[in-house]
Amino acid sequence: MPHNHLFIAVVAVWIASEVVLGARRHAEARASRRDRGSLALLWIAITAAAYAGSALRAVRATRIDGTWAFWTGIALIAAGIVIRWSAILTLRRYFTVDVAIQQGHELVERGIYSVVRHPSYSGALISFAGLGLAFRNWLSVAVVIITTVAALSYRIAVEERALIDHFGDSYRDYARRTKRLIPGVY
């Protein structure tokens, strides 16, 4: 399979999974919504990052030689999807695409959540790093990662505020034991 076809197939699966997730996993009407526009900002930012990263792949001065970046990028996109879906399946009914506290919401600290507090965002970030690498351009990598990190940082701040408001000291204790996105680092 030529590189372009594989790239399109992997990205299509990734986008389709996010569209299905977005269409099916909104908070219930009786949930306490606390999104503060973070979902819209996130979608705008990642769309802009993907578009800019694609456009910048033509910049010769920052081009990555060889095919290692493409294959590493494809592997990272796939790994990120797996991590993200592992987090979503661990949360089950508590996962929503908008920041919301569900009725009877429980603080989940098991599985991948015992390692990092926001594994679904870790997975997304890994996939976006892979996207940048698959473009085979260092400038694309930088723009995609910086834009995604900025949008996710706002989203995480909104989400953590909602979780602290709801769970209080239980969430603060959990936050002291775990990192946000990268085990042992951040």
Beta strands, then each sheet from edge to edge (+ up, - down):
strand 1: 32-33
strand 2: 100-101
sheet 1: 1+ 2-
end
